[in-house]
Amino acid sequence: MAIELSPENQQRLVASIKRYFLENLDDDIGELKATLLLDFCLKEIGPAIYNQAINDAQAFMTDKVADLESSCYEPEEGYWEKDAGK
């Protein structure tokens, strides 16, 4: 699955990459270089991050589903137990 960004997100990320290069590497890269770097990151690094996020979400949901019985369990036939102590 290719990671696609909205034009607004892409524009913000390209600006962030340009700022990073300028502030940390003293290199004022242009729009094209920043866009190419973003495309590379999305194609090369993005899938690994995406897959890890899916694995984390799946583990979280598995833990919640496993705990469902203990957190949502309601004792049955408890009406008469109130009177048992009398």
Wavefront OBJ file of the C-alpha trace (Angstrom):
o trace
v 0.000 0.000 0.000
v 1.518 3.264 -1.083
v 1.403 6.066 1.433
v -0.249 9.084 -0.106
v -0.377 12.492 1.500
v -2.852 15.253 0.976
v -1.395 18.243 -0.877
v -1.563 20.255 2.359
v 0.381 17.617 4.320
v 2.953 17.276 1.558
v 3.441 21.040 1.437
v 3.922 21.230 5.237
v 6.376 18.326 5.232
v 8.397 19.742 2.338
v 8.621 23.048 4.229
v 9.709 21.157 7.352
v 12.436 19.304 5.428
v 13.710 22.561 3.953
v 13.772 24.151 7.419
v 15.582 21.128 8.888
v 18.310 21.321 6.249
v 18.689 25.053 6.721
v 18.805 25.013 10.539
v 20.748 21.789 11.121
v 22.888 21.367 8.033
v 23.312 24.983 6.921
v 22.035 24.002 3.490
v 19.221 25.903 1.816
v 17.777 23.123 -0.349
v 15.079 23.888 -2.852
v 11.549 22.638 -3.226
v 12.520 19.895 -5.688
v 15.193 18.346 -3.463
v 12.922 18.454 -0.430
v 10.084 16.847 -2.402
v 12.386 14.106 -3.715
v 13.626 13.397 -0.188
v 10.056 13.217 1.100
v 9.092 10.837 -1.726
v 12.081 8.630 -0.912
v 11.169 8.549 2.784
v 7.559 7.688 2.027
v 8.542 4.844 -0.294
v 11.535 3.472 1.622
v 10.932 4.247 5.306
v 7.171 4.814 5.400
v 6.120 1.167 4.990
v 8.259 0.043 7.933
v 6.745 2.729 10.161
v 3.236 1.950 8.892
v 3.673 -1.786 9.522
v 4.977 -1.164 13.034
v 1.993 1.085 13.772
v -0.375 -1.645 12.556
v 1.419 -4.227 14.737
v 1.225 -1.903 17.759
v -2.484 -1.258 17.169
v -3.151 -4.968 16.739
v -1.309 -5.818 19.976
v -3.235 -3.091 21.803
v -6.573 -4.373 20.520
v -5.654 -7.995 21.281
v -4.854 -7.029 24.883
v -8.152 -5.147 25.197
v -10.161 -8.035 23.737
v -8.389 -10.531 26.027
v -9.322 -8.338 29.005
v -12.910 -7.919 27.839
v -14.319 -10.754 29.930
v -12.746 -9.584 33.171
v -13.508 -5.903 32.665
v -17.064 -6.353 31.402
v -18.162 -9.473 33.273
v -21.404 -9.130 35.191
v -22.337 -11.821 37.723
v -25.491 -13.717 36.864
v -28.465 -14.453 39.070
v -27.351 -12.026 41.755
v -30.788 -10.825 42.817
v -31.222 -13.281 45.686
v -27.651 -12.931 46.915
v -28.564 -9.567 48.474
v -30.988 -11.309 50.814
v -28.663 -14.212 51.635
v -26.972 -12.303 54.467
v -30.262 -11.707 56.371
l 1 2 3 4 5 6 7 8 9 10 11 12 13 14 15 16 17 18 19 20 21 22 23 24 25 26 27 28 29 30 31 32 33 34 35 36 37 38 39 40 41 42 43 44 45 46 47 48 49 50 51 52 53 54 55 56 57 58 59 60 61 62 63 64 65 66 67 68 69 70 71 72 73 74 75 76 77 78 79 80 81 82 83 84 85 86
